[in-house]
Amino acid sequence: MPEELIRGRELAQKIYTQITRHPETHAQHIWLVQSVSTPSCGTKGCIAGWAVALNLASDELAMPVTADPDHYAARRRLAHRLGLSGAAVYSDIAAALLGLTFLEGEELFYNYRYHEDNEHLSDEEYAAEWLRNHFELEDNA
């Protein structure tokens, strides 16, 4: 695990850059998965998954998320560093890393499709727009 955690606006900018430069690595319906079919980095995940992934050491991230219990141990260690329960899920950890309130986390990670103003946006467009607006990020286009 890296010495210093990447947090707040800096973390949001890294996630934003990842999903706008490599939209094939964003999938809001999965936490995090390594895949040989994702050529740019081999990893695909949601916003919360990327927040966690960017705070794991490369050897921890290289572990298959769905099969290796050591990856869950890495997630638990990260949760403890943040003062969260070891049972914290990715969205709890990501919200803490990004400095989001509970409602902001819910809006970004889960409830965006329920708002009619967002129906025309893809997952990637919504996530990028939300991050850019909330954190006043620099556009990478």
C-alpha positions in Angstrom: 0.0 0.0 0.0 1.4 3.4 -0.9 2.8 5.5 2.0 0.6 8.5 1.4 -3.0 8.0 0.4 -4.3 9.9 -2.6 -7.3 11.8 -1.5 -9.9 14.5 -2.3 -9.5 16.6 -5.4 -6.2 14.9 -6.4 -7.8 11.5 -6.3 -10.9 12.8 -8.2 -8.6 14.3 -10.9 -6.8 10.9 -11.3 -10.2 9.0 -11.6 -11.5 11.6 -14.0 -8.4 11.4 -16.1 -8.6 7.6 -16.1 -12.3 7.4 -17.2 -12.1 10.2 -19.8 -8.9 9.1 -21.4 -9.7 5.4 -21.2 -13.5 5.0 -21.0 -13.2 1.3 -21.6 -11.8 1.1 -18.1 -15.0 2.4 -16.5 -17.9 0.2 -15.7 -20.2 1.6 -13.0 -21.9 -1.8 -12.5 -18.7 -3.6 -11.2 -16.4 -2.7 -8.4 -13.1 -3.7 -9.9 -11.8 -6.4 -12.1 -8.6 -7.2 -13.9 -9.1 -8.2 -17.5 -6.8 -9.0 -20.5 -9.6 -7.5 -22.7 -9.0 -4.0 -21.2 -5.8 -3.1 -23.1 -4.9 0.2 -21.6 -4.3 -1.1 -18.1 -6.0 -4.5 -17.7 -8.3 -3.1 -15.0 -11.9 -2.0 -15.2 -14.0 -0.6 -12.4 -16.5 1.9 -11.2 -15.7 5.2 -9.6 -15.4 3.7 -6.1 -13.3 0.8 -7.5 -10.9 3.2 -9.1 -10.6 5.3 -5.9 -9.6 2.1 -4.1 -7.3 0.8 -6.9 -5.4 4.1 -7.1 -4.6 3.7 -3.4 -3.4 0.1 -3.6 0.2 -0.8 -4.3 0.8 -2.4 -7.7 1.4 -5.9 -6.2 -1.9 -5.6 -4.3 -3.8 -4.4 -7.4 -2.4 -7.2 -9.5 -4.3 -9.8 -7.4 -7.6 -11.0 -9.0 -10.3 -9.1 -7.1 -13.0 -11.7 -7.4 -10.9 -14.8 -6.5 -8.0 -13.8 -4.2 -8.7 -13.3 -0.5 -5.5 -11.3 -0.2 -7.1 -8.6 -2.3 -9.8 -8.3 0.3 -7.2 -8.1 3.0 -5.6 -5.2 1.1 -9.1 -3.5 1.0 -9.5 -4.1 4.8 -6.1 -2.6 5.5 -7.0 0.5 3.5 -10.3 0.7 5.4 -8.5 0.6 8.7 -6.0 3.3 7.6 -9.1 5.5 7.0 -10.6 4.6 10.4 -13.3 2.5 8.9 -14.5 -1.0 9.8 -12.7 -3.8 8.1 -16.1 -4.7 6.7 -16.3 -1.4 4.8 -17.3 -1.8 1.2 -15.6 -0.1 -1.7 -18.2 2.8 -1.8 -17.5 3.5 2.0 -13.8 3.6 1.4 -14.1 5.7 -1.8 -16.4 8.2 -0.1 -13.8 8.6 2.7 -10.9 8.9 0.3 -12.8 11.5 -1.8 -14.2 13.4 1.2 -17.8 12.9 0.2 -20.8 13.0 2.5 -23.1 10.0 2.6 -25.5 11.6 0.2 -22.8 12.7 -2.2 -21.5 9.1 -2.3 -25.0 7.8 -2.9 -25.5 10.2 -5.7 -22.2 9.4 -7.4 -22.0 5.7 -6.8 -25.7 4.6 -6.9 -28.6 6.9 -7.5 -27.8 8.9 -10.6 -30.1 7.0 -12.9 -33.1 7.8 -10.8 -32.9 11.5 -11.6 -34.7 12.4 -14.9 -32.1 15.1 -15.8 -29.5 12.4 -16.1 -31.3 9.8 -18.2 -29.6 11.0 -21.4 -26.1 10.5 -20.0 -24.1 7.3 -20.2 -22.5 6.0 -17.1 -19.1 7.4 -18.2 -20.6 10.8 -19.1 -22.4 11.1 -15.8 -19.5 10.1 -13.7 -17.1 12.4 -15.5 -19.5 15.4 -15.3 -20.2 14.8 -11.6 -16.5 14.6 -10.7 -15.6 17.6 -12.9 -18.4 19.8 -11.4 -18.1 18.7 -7.8 -14.3 19.0 -7.6 -13.9 21.8 -10.2 -11.5 19.6 -12.1 -9.4 20.4 -15.2 -10.8 19.0 -18.4 -8.5 16.4 -20.0 -9.9 16.6 -23.5 
